[in-house]
Amino acid sequence: MRKILLILLLLAAVGPHRETKAQLNKAYFFYVGQNFLIDSKYQDAIEVLNILLRVDSTATEGYFLRGIAKYNLDDLLGAEQDFTLAIRQNPVFTTAYQYRAITRSRLGNYDDALKDFQEAIDLRPDRPGPYYSRGVTFLLSQQFEKAIADFTTFIRYDNKVSDAYLNRGTSYLYMKDTTRALEDYNQGIRTNYYDPNGYNRRGSLYLSQKKYDLAKQDFDRAIGYDSTFIPAYFNRALVYSNTRRPVDAIEDFSRVIELDSTSALTYFNRAILRTQIGDYNKALEDYDRVALYSPNNVLVYYNRAGLYAQLGDYDAAIRDYSRAIELYPDFANAYLNRSSLRYATKDLKGSRSDKETADRKIAEYRSKLNDSTFSIYADTSRQFNQLLSFENNFTDEEYQQVNAKSADIALLPLFKFSLAQPDSTRNAEIPQQFQPYYSEEAERFKKQIGLPLLKWVNRDSDVPPDSLIAFDAANGDSIRTGSDSWQIYFKRGLSQSLIKQYTSAISNYTAAIDRNPSNPFLYLNRSTTQSEMIDFVSSIDNSFQRIAIESDPANRLKTQSTRTYNYDEAIGDLNKAIKLLPDFAYSYYNRANLYCLSGQMSEALEDYTRAIELNPQFGEAYYNRGLIQIYLKDTHKGCLDMSKAGELGIQQAYKVLKIYGQPGNK
């Protein structure tokens, strides 16, 4: 309610004359939007800036500020679009070029990012910021000499930023100049004595040089200044492991897991150490976690198979070796080990076949020893139980610190007429001219029903249960005492659906339709109730699962079901509603949802698109269309839709963007 009152105040500040709105109140909108950004209230900032941009579509700074808000919500595509709009309004907007370049760099589009940085530098060569940001982009794109040049230029302008020294030191390190790298790390620490990152970088260098005492001192300092700094705990665990202190290493890895419970890399390393000290059962638990969070990593199954073999569970070990081979068919070690286990389980034919395959893989490997592209997994002399470093490729997905399964990402639900408290619906208090969508027919229908709490919503009713029961009883009494209007049957259908009496609700909606067959909203509510009844039945059936995102982004969206449910009658009602009222956006949205649940994705996309054409501010339709496009592996378009949904107030969109809007999750 506080947010709605704030928006009302902003609207009041706009004033009555449309032509003067932007001129008189632009600074006020900027002030409120900037304050929200300062307070890290990014979604609130977007709502306020949307009002500004609706009033004045040429407000350059409005697009820029909204781009910053989106960037901080991990909506990188949306941020890029807004910075582009700001530049289109003002082609010499230096900061917009810089921020668009940073955004493009995070998206992995280094070429365009570097062009933007150059534009910003050409416009204002005396500003140090673009040099630093471009240096980071050069570092990420492995152009280390250019990165060093930019960080050096930045330091010439501003020598008080420790990260500039640390990044330049890392660039030197990649060029194998450890002396200059160490000098820069030392200077970075002197510049900001309390920054744990400096100690961690220097400690990592000492660790690579096997100067374990110096490395541990630096990691201890980093943890002393920030007890939640994950890299320092992780790296200190590597020091303990290399100095034969596995118990201390396990303790540090456990601390990392406390801070990030989805870190597959850390579970993997802890499993190796637990195996080394003979704690096999806990090691097995760790490998199970790794398989959950990183299901396509071949080393997980290979190492776990070895552990199963030690525990005497040959069948489980063979399954894991088979999975490792499935993921990497050239893995000679896996064939050899599976061969031994098959021999032990009297599968002589399988054992012989595996041995022959392994010998062939080894021969191929030895013939290509000079070919650096040939996989290390064919090298039977290689050890696979070594700890992996924090920078290992294994971490690409694990350190997103996002678990899609916990994000509870699914289609947003159907719309219907329901009972809701006045302040429980989005934009309920905003004046009509600022409502994103208005239907004269829907307003007329509400007046015909005459219920003050009747709202068009897509969420459960927040009216107390005892009030719903009393409302239903009153409707039943009216029908029993002779009331026969379509309105009373609609009310009874509504009240019966709200107390989950779906069969009776559908019967009452049908009675209302018999008395008023040309009213589209009666068909809409009956359709929604039919769908809710199917969902209720399906919730009891464990074999059914709604469309949702799995924990591994590579698996995209899946519908897992052994039983299908028929939405034809519900879709039929929506067809009738659309025929009676063809320009009502929500009918297409609802039908798209049901098409989606029926597996008709192309039809669903068409209907979501039609809903958006009729209502360009339809955030829920953008969200659901984006979700379907991700399901169909058109991730770029899906994330653009998610960006628009987030801009229009759908908070769940940022959960999806955090998973799918990042490079590597396409």
Disulfide bonds with the S-S distance in Angstrom:
none
